Amino acid sequence: MKKIERVEHEGVITEISEDFITVEIVNKSACAACHAKGFCVAGEEQTRYVDVPYNISTLVEEYKVGDRVNLVLNQSLGVSAVFISYAIPLVILIFLLLILSNTGLSELAVGLLTLAGIAVYYLFVFLFRNRLERIFTFSIEKIN
Protein backbone atom coordinates (compact mmCIF):
# COMPACT_ATOMS: atom_id res chain seq x y z
CA MET A 1 0.00 0.00 0.00
CA LYS A 2 1.34 3.42 -0.97
CA LYS A 3 1.71 5.88 1.89
CA ILE A 4 0.28 9.35 1.27
CA GLU A 5 2.96 11.91 2.01
CA ARG A 6 1.04 15.03 1.16
CA VAL A 7 -2.45 16.38 0.71
CA GLU A 8 -3.27 18.21 -2.52
CA HIS A 9 -6.19 20.37 -3.61
CA GLU A 10 -6.56 21.75 -7.11
CA GLY A 11 -7.38 25.43 -7.34
CA VAL A 12 -7.17 28.62 -9.36
CA ILE A 13 -5.21 31.75 -8.49
CA THR A 14 -7.67 34.60 -7.98
CA GLU A 15 -5.40 37.33 -6.61
CA ILE A 16 -1.72 38.11 -6.24
CA SER A 17 -0.80 40.68 -3.62
CA GLU A 18 2.46 41.87 -2.15
CA ASP A 19 2.52 39.19 0.56
CA PHE A 20 0.17 36.41 -0.57
CA ILE A 21 -1.11 34.45 -3.51
CA THR A 22 -4.84 33.80 -3.05
CA VAL A 23 -6.07 30.47 -4.41
CA GLU A 24 -9.72 29.50 -4.81
CA ILE A 25 -10.55 25.85 -4.20
CA VAL A 26 -13.93 24.16 -4.50
CA ASN A 27 -14.65 21.51 -1.87
CA LYS A 28 -17.05 19.00 -3.34
CA SER A 29 -19.09 16.64 -1.24
CA ALA A 30 -18.65 12.90 -1.59
CA CYS A 31 -21.80 12.65 -3.70
CA ALA A 32 -20.91 15.43 -6.15
CA ALA A 33 -21.15 13.04 -9.11
CA CYS A 34 -24.63 11.83 -8.14
CA HIS A 35 -27.41 12.60 -10.61
CA ALA A 36 -29.74 13.68 -7.78
CA LYS A 37 -27.37 16.18 -6.20
CA GLY A 38 -29.54 19.12 -7.29
CA PHE A 39 -32.37 17.88 -5.08
CA CYS A 40 -30.27 16.65 -2.19
CA VAL A 41 -29.02 18.87 0.63
CA ALA A 42 -25.87 16.73 0.98
CA GLY A 43 -24.69 17.52 -2.56
CA GLU A 44 -23.26 20.94 -1.75
CA GLU A 45 -20.07 22.51 -3.01
CA GLN A 46 -18.17 25.07 -0.97
CA THR A 47 -15.75 27.62 -2.35
CA ARG A 48 -12.79 28.43 -0.12
CA TYR A 49 -10.01 30.94 -0.50
CA VAL A 50 -6.54 30.10 0.79
CA ASP A 51 -3.76 32.68 1.14
CA VAL A 52 -0.36 31.19 0.37
CA PRO A 53 2.52 33.32 1.65
CA TYR A 54 5.52 33.90 -0.55
CA ASN A 55 8.43 31.59 0.18
CA ILE A 56 11.27 30.07 -1.80
CA SER A 57 9.00 27.61 -3.63
CA THR A 58 6.49 30.28 -4.67
CA LEU A 59 9.20 32.67 -5.87
CA VAL A 60 10.77 30.06 -8.18
CA GLU A 61 7.91 30.14 -10.67
CA GLU A 62 6.04 33.01 -12.24
CA TYR A 63 2.37 32.93 -11.23
CA LYS A 64 -0.49 34.96 -12.62
CA VAL A 65 -4.19 35.27 -11.93
CA GLY A 66 -6.11 32.42 -13.55
CA ASP A 67 -3.30 29.84 -13.31
CA ARG A 68 -4.39 26.37 -12.22
CA VAL A 69 -2.32 25.20 -9.27
CA ASN A 70 -2.16 22.47 -6.65
CA LEU A 71 -2.26 23.50 -3.00
CA VAL A 72 0.06 21.14 -1.16
CA LEU A 73 0.20 20.40 2.57
CA ASN A 74 2.49 17.81 4.11
CA GLN A 75 0.49 14.87 5.44
CA SER A 76 2.12 15.17 8.87
CA LEU A 77 0.76 18.72 9.19
CA GLY A 78 -2.69 17.45 8.28
CA VAL A 79 -2.51 14.89 11.06
CA SER A 80 -1.38 17.60 13.48
CA ALA A 81 -4.30 19.80 12.45
CA VAL A 82 -6.77 16.98 13.10
CA PHE A 83 -5.11 16.33 16.46
CA ILE A 84 -5.41 20.00 17.48
CA SER A 85 -8.96 20.36 16.15
CA TYR A 86 -10.54 17.12 17.33
CA ALA A 87 -8.37 14.82 19.46
CA ILE A 88 -7.29 17.30 22.14
CA PRO A 89 -10.82 18.71 22.65
CA LEU A 90 -12.19 15.17 22.89
CA VAL A 91 -9.64 14.28 25.58
CA ILE A 92 -10.44 17.50 27.47
CA LEU A 93 -14.17 16.78 27.21
CA ILE A 94 -13.85 13.23 28.53
CA PHE A 95 -11.41 14.24 31.27
CA LEU A 96 -13.59 17.10 32.52
CA LEU A 97 -16.74 15.01 32.29
CA LEU A 98 -15.23 12.20 34.38
CA ILE A 99 -13.59 14.46 36.96
CA LEU A 100 -16.53 16.84 37.40
CA SER A 101 -19.15 14.09 37.55
CA ASN A 102 -17.38 12.64 40.61
CA THR A 103 -17.46 15.94 42.51
CA GLY A 104 -21.14 15.80 43.40
CA LEU A 105 -22.17 18.67 41.12
CA SER A 106 -25.49 18.50 39.30
CA GLU A 107 -25.55 17.13 35.77
CA LEU A 108 -26.37 20.58 34.42
CA ALA A 109 -23.35 22.12 36.17
CA VAL A 110 -21.08 19.29 34.96
CA GLY A 111 -22.31 19.76 31.39
CA LEU A 112 -21.91 23.52 31.45
CA LEU A 113 -18.45 23.39 33.05
CA THR A 114 -17.34 20.77 30.52
CA LEU A 115 -18.54 22.95 27.64
CA ALA A 116 -16.81 25.94 29.23
CA GLY A 117 -13.57 23.95 29.36
CA ILE A 118 -13.83 23.18 25.65
CA ALA A 119 -14.63 26.84 24.95
CA VAL A 120 -11.50 27.91 26.85
CA TYR A 121 -9.42 25.47 24.77
CA TYR A 122 -10.79 26.89 21.50
CA LEU A 123 -10.21 30.40 22.84
CA PHE A 124 -6.52 29.54 23.27
CA VAL A 125 -6.44 28.10 19.74
CA PHE A 126 -8.00 31.35 18.50
CA LEU A 127 -5.50 33.49 20.43
CA PHE A 128 -2.57 31.53 18.99
CA ARG A 129 -3.98 31.45 15.45
CA ASN A 130 -1.17 33.60 14.04
CA ARG A 131 1.43 31.15 15.29
CA LEU A 132 -0.60 28.23 13.97
CA GLU A 133 -0.98 29.94 10.57
CA ARG A 134 2.81 30.10 10.28
CA ILE A 135 3.04 26.37 11.00
CA PHE A 136 0.14 25.21 8.85
CA THR A 137 0.90 26.85 5.52
CA PHE A 138 0.18 25.49 2.08
CA SER A 139 2.66 25.65 -0.75
CA ILE A 140 1.63 25.76 -4.39
CA GLU A 141 2.71 24.02 -7.56
CA LYS A 142 1.71 24.87 -11.12
CA ILE A 143 -0.36 22.30 -12.99
CA ASN A 144 1.13 21.69 -16.41
N, C-alpha and C positions, 0 to 999 in steps of 0.2 A: 504494500500500500504506500502510495506517495504521500509524504508529509507536506502539508501546506505551510510555506514559510512566510507568505505575505497575503494580505487581503487587498483586492483591487476592485475599484469601481470606475466604470467608464463615465466620462463627463465631457462637458464643453466649456471652454473658457469664455466667461461672460464679461470680465472686466480685468484690466491690468492697471494697478495703481503703483505708487512709489514703493510700497512695502509688501504688497500682497498680489497674488494672482487668484482671482475668484473663479471657482469652477462650479458649474451647475451640474448636479447629478439627480437622476430620477430614480427613487426607490420604488420598485414594483413589488406588489404583493405576490405571494406564492401562486396565486391563481390568475395571474395577469393574462395568461394565454387562453383562459376559459372563454367559451362562446357566450356565457351568461354573465360576464363580469359587469355589463352595463346595468343589470338589474340587481346585482348583489352588492351589499354594503362592503363585503370583504375585498372586493376587487379594486381597491383604491391605489392610486399612484401618488407619491409625495415628491415634490421638488425640494431639494436642499441645496444650499449654497455653502461651499467650503472655501475658506481663505487659506491659501498655501503661502507661507512666508518665503521670501527669497533666501536661498542657500546655495551652496556650490552646485548641487545638481540642477537647480532651476536656472542658474545663470549660464550653464553650459550651452543650452539650446535657446534658440530665438522663438519666443511664443507670441502669438497674436490672438486677438479676440476671434472666436469662432473655431479655433483649433480643437480637434478631438483629442482628449488626453485620458490617461489612466491615473486615478488617484491611488497611491500605494501606501499601505500601512503595514509595518512589520507585524507578523502574527503574534509575537510575544507582547507587543503593545496592546493588541486587541484583547488578549487574555487578561492583561493588567486592567484594562478599562472595564471588562466584565466583573473582575474581582472587586474593583472600587465601587462600581455601580450597584452590584447585586449581592455578592458574597459577604462583604463586610456588613452591610445593613442587615442581612439575614441573621448573621451571627449576633449582632447587637440586639436585634429583636428577640431572638430566642433567649439570649442571656438575660436581658432585662425582664422578659416575661417569667422566666423560671425564678429569678432572684426576688422580684417584687411580689410574685404570687405566694411566696413563703413568708412574707412579712406580716400577713394579716390584714392587708389593705383590701378594700372592696374591689370587685372585678372591674368596675368602672374606673376607679383610680389607677389600677394596674394597667388597664388598656390605655388610658390617657397618658400616663407616665412613660409607657413603652413607646407610644407614638411620638411623644415629646423627645425621647432619646434619639429616635430615628431622625426627627426634624433637626436636632442639634448636629447630628452627623452630617446631614446634607447641607446645613448652614456652613460647616467647616469646609466641605467640598466646594461650595460656592465661594467662600472667602479665599480659597487657594486656587481658584480657577485659572488665574494668570500663570501660576507655576505649572499647573496641569496642562495648560495649552502649549507651553514650551516643550513638555515631555511628549504629548500626544499630537504630533504634527504629521500631516500627510506630506508625501513628496509626489511629484508628478512626472509622468513620462509621456512623450508624444506617441500617438498611435499612427503607425505608417500606413 
